[in-house]
């Protein structure tokens, strides 16, 4: 059994499910499993996004999964009250990422429901689609709403309003390969962040990158770079919301050279006497005069 002290000291949350399916303090086992698995998967997707890790098919990084893993620790009758908590690991190893993920979830849901919040950048298409699955079973005949409270965030709800709002979101958060050119600025190299900004001629682009190219990004700071990765687009289809960088290279900038350096490179020497012109081949002299005429616009 989990001790009361461990729940009070670590992260914990309570899900209050309401609706006909919860009459008598019960909840269908299939619905419990669906809600629990989708909530856990959503937290993992948010943690990956916060960590700057690309969300791809296949097994997710073990350290991320462990950092946001929640355990079912209690059930109370009434309108099916489910208690979940982080157990088995110390707060030092993962509560920070779990709390960040849960906070992003709460803020994002409030934003989608139109409460004046900006949708967090961590709400990738995968997060949106996962929330659509989570709220898909909410309806008048089953569970009508799930109110969520936690030890670190303000209360929020999964309800029919959210389900409708999620369906209306155009996943213009469509991902596509993109390459941007600009000056690399504002790096955050903490393991939980790994963020930077690239200032282009059209504006600034928020970027995330994985730990495998951390040193490369650090070497490129304050330089002109070419960065390639997966871009999440805004609804206008032409603005990048977030670029998840997979490759980055510095651009060699042109350097100005002095007149002395240029003349030395071309073995050019000052003309000391008019007699030196007599040694220039006729064809070279004609090319020289033609170049002067061209510079003057063709005037004689």
C-alpha positions in Angstrom: 0.0 0.0 0.0 1.1 3.6 -0.7 1.6 5.6 2.5 -0.4 8.8 3.1 2.9 10.7 3.5 4.2 9.7 0.1 1.0 11.0 -1.5 1.2 14.3 0.4 4.8 14.9 -0.4 4.8 13.9 -4.1 2.6 14.7 -7.0 -1.0 13.4 -6.9 -4.2 14.0 -8.7 -7.9 13.1 -8.4 -10.3 12.4 -11.3 -13.9 13.0 -10.4 -16.0 11.2 -13.1 -19.7 12.1 -13.3 -22.6 10.8 -15.4 -25.1 7.9 -15.7 -22.2 5.4 -16.1 -20.9 6.3 -12.6 -24.3 6.0 -10.7 -23.8 4.2 -7.4 -20.1 5.0 -7.3 -19.2 2.6 -10.1 -17.4 3.0 -13.5 -17.2 0.5 -16.4 -13.8 -1.2 -16.3 -13.3 -0.6 -20.1 -14.0 3.1 -19.6 -11.6 3.3 -16.7 -8.8 1.6 -18.7 -9.4 3.8 -21.7 -9.4 7.1 -19.7 -6.3 6.0 -17.7 -4.3 4.9 -20.7 -5.1 8.0 -22.7 -4.3 10.3 -19.8 -1.0 8.6 -19.3 -0.2 8.7 -23.1 -1.1 12.4 -23.2 1.3 13.2 -20.3 4.1 11.2 -22.1 3.5 13.2 -25.3 3.6 16.5 -23.4 6.8 15.4 -21.6 8.4 14.5 -24.9 7.4 17.9 -26.3 8.7 19.8 -23.3 11.9 17.8 -23.5 12.4 18.7 -27.1 12.2 15.1 -28.3 10.5 14.2 -31.6 7.3 12.2 -31.1 7.7 9.3 -33.5 6.2 5.8 -33.9 7.8 3.1 -31.7 9.0 2.9 -28.2 9.4 6.1 -26.2 12.5 7.0 -24.2 12.4 5.1 -21.0 13.5 8.0 -18.9 10.6 10.1 -20.1 8.0 7.4 -19.6 9.3 6.8 -16.1 9.4 10.5 -15.2 5.6 11.0 -15.9 4.3 7.6 -14.9 1.3 7.7 -12.6 -0.1 4.8 -10.5 -3.7 4.2 -9.5 -3.8 4.5 -5.7 -7.4 4.7 -4.7 -11.1 4.7 -5.6 -13.9 6.5 -3.7 -17.6 6.0 -4.2 -20.0 8.7 -5.1 -19.4 10.1 -8.5 -16.5 7.7 -9.2 -13.5 9.4 -7.6 -10.2 8.0 -8.9 -6.9 8.8 -7.2 -3.6 8.7 -9.1 -0.1 9.6 -7.9 3.6 9.3 -8.7 5.0 6.6 -6.5 8.2 4.5 -6.3 10.6 7.3 -7.4 12.0 10.3 -5.6 10.8 13.8 -6.5 14.4 14.7 -7.6 14.3 12.2 -10.5 11.1 13.3 -12.2 8.4 15.2 -10.4 9.5 18.4 -12.1 8.8 17.1 -15.6 5.6 15.5 -14.5 4.4 18.8 -12.9 5.4 20.7 -16.1 3.5 18.2 -18.2 0.4 18.4 -16.0 0.5 22.2 -15.9 0.8 22.3 -19.7 -2.2 19.9 -19.9 -4.3 22.1 -17.6 -3.4 25.4 -19.4 -4.0 23.8 -22.9 -7.4 22.5 -22.0 -8.5 25.9 -20.6 -7.2 27.6 -23.7 -9.1 25.2 -26.0 -12.2 25.8 -24.0 -11.8 29.5 -24.6 -10.8 30.8 -21.2 -8.4 33.3 -22.5 -5.2 31.2 -22.3 -2.8 30.8 -25.1 -2.5 27.1 -26.2 0.9 25.9 -25.0 3.5 25.2 -27.7 3.7 21.6 -26.3 0.2 20.9 -27.7 1.5 19.1 -30.8 -0.9 17.3 -33.3 -0.2 14.0 -31.4 -1.4 15.6 -28.1 -4.5 17.0 -29.8 -5.4 13.7 -31.3 -4.8 11.9 -28.0 -7.1 14.3 -26.2 -9.7 13.7 -28.9 -9.5 10.0 -28.1 -9.7 10.6 -24.4 -12.8 12.7 -24.7 -14.4 10.5 -27.4 -16.3 8.5 -24.8 -17.8 11.5 -23.1 -21.6 11.7 -23.7 -25.0 12.1 -22.1 -25.5 8.3 -21.7 -22.1 7.5 -20.1 -19.6 9.8 -18.5 -20.6 13.4 -19.0 -17.5 15.0 -17.5 -14.2 14.3 -15.7 -13.1 17.0 -13.3 -9.4 16.9 -12.5 -7.7 18.3 -9.4 -4.1 18.0 -8.6 -1.5 19.0 -6.0 0.2 21.5 -8.4 -2.3 22.9 -10.9 -5.7 24.5 -10.9 -8.8 22.5 -11.6 -9.8 21.6 -15.2 -12.3 19.4 -16.9 -12.7 16.9 -19.7 -16.2 17.4 -20.9 -18.5 17.7 -24.0 -17.5 21.3 -24.5 -13.8 20.3 -24.8 -14.7 17.3 -27.0 -16.5 19.7 -29.4 -13.7 22.3 -29.3 -11.1 19.6 -30.0 -13.0 18.4 -33.1 -13.1 22.0 -34.4 -9.4 22.5 -34.2 -7.9 22.3 -37.6 -4.7 20.4 -37.3 -2.8 23.1 -39.1 -0.4 22.1 -36.5 0.4 19.8 -39.5 4.0 18.7 -39.4 6.3 18.9 -42.4 10.0 19.0 -43.2 11.4 22.5 -43.2 14.7 24.4 -43.5 15.3 27.8 -42.1 18.2 30.2 -42.3 18.9 32.8 -39.7 21.0 33.7 -36.6 20.9 31.3 -33.7 20.1 33.0 -30.4 18.8 32.4 -26.9 19.9 28.8 -26.1 18.5 27.0 -23.2 20.6 23.9 -22.7 19.1 22.4 -19.5 18.2 18.7 -20.0 14.5 19.4 -19.5 14.3 22.2 -22.0 16.8 22.2 -24.9 15.4 25.2 -26.7 16.7 28.0 -28.8 15.6 30.7 -31.2 16.5 31.4 -34.8 16.0 35.0 -36.0 15.2 35.0 -39.7 14.4 37.9 -42.1 10.7 37.1 -41.6 10.8 36.9 -37.8 11.9 34.7 -34.9 11.3 30.9 -34.8 11.1 28.9 -31.6 13.2 25.7 -31.9 13.6 22.6 -29.9 16.4 20.0 -30.3 17.5 16.7 -29.0 20.4 15.9 -26.7 22.2 14.2 -29.5 22.9 17.6 -31.2 23.2 19.7 -28.1 27.0 20.3 -28.5 26.5 21.1 -32.2 23.8 23.8 -31.3 26.1 25.2 -28.6 29.0 25.5 -31.1 26.6 27.4 -33.5 25.3 30.0 -31.0 25.3 33.6 -32.3 26.2 32.5 -35.8 24.2 32.4 -39.1 23.0 28.8 -39.5 20.9 26.6 -41.7 18.6 24.4 -39.5 16.5 21.5 -40.8 13.8 19.5 -39.0 10.1 18.9 -38.5 8.1 22.1 -38.4 4.7 22.5 -36.7 2.7 25.0 -38.7 0.3 27.7 -37.6 -3.3 27.8 -39.0 -2.2 30.2 -41.8 -0.1 27.3 -43.2 2.9 29.6 -43.8 4.1 30.4 -40.3 6.2 27.9 -38.4 5.0 27.5 -34.8 7.9 25.3 -33.7 10.8 23.8 -35.5 12.2 20.5 -34.0 15.8 20.7 -35.3 17.5 17.5 -36.4 20.4 19.1 -38.3 22.1 22.4 -38.0 25.1 23.9 -39.8 26.9 27.3 -39.5 27.0 29.4 -42.6 30.4 30.7 -43.6 30.1 34.5 -43.6 31.9 36.6 -46.1 34.8 38.6 -44.7 36.0 41.9 -46.1 39.7 42.1 -47.3 41.8 45.2 -47.4 43.1 46.7 -50.6 46.7 45.7 -49.6 45.5 42.0 -49.2 43.7 42.1 -52.6 46.7 43.5 -54.5 49.0 41.0 -52.8 46.8 38.1 -53.8 46.7 39.3 -57.4 50.4 40.3 -57.6 49.4 43.9 -58.5 52.0 46.7 -58.0 51.7 50.4 -58.3 52.7 52.0 -61.6 55.9 54.0 -61.0 56.6 55.2 -64.6 54.6 55.8 -67.8 57.3 53.7 -69.5 55.9 50.6 -67.7 52.8 50.8 -70.0 55.0 50.0 -73.0 55.5 46.5 -71.8 51.7 45.8 -71.6 50.5 43.6 -74.6 48.2 45.5 -77.0 45.3 43.2 -76.4 45.5 43.7 -72.6 45.6 47.4 -73.1 42.5 47.3 -75.2 40.7 45.2 -72.6 41.8 47.8 -70.0 40.4 50.7 -72.0 37.2 48.8 -72.7 36.7 48.2 -69.0 37.2 52.0 -68.3 34.7 52.9 -71.0 32.2 50.4 -69.6 32.6 51.9 -66.1 31.9 55.3 -67.5 28.7 54.2 -69.2 30.1 54.0 -72.7 31.2 57.6 -72.8 34.4 58.4 -74.7 
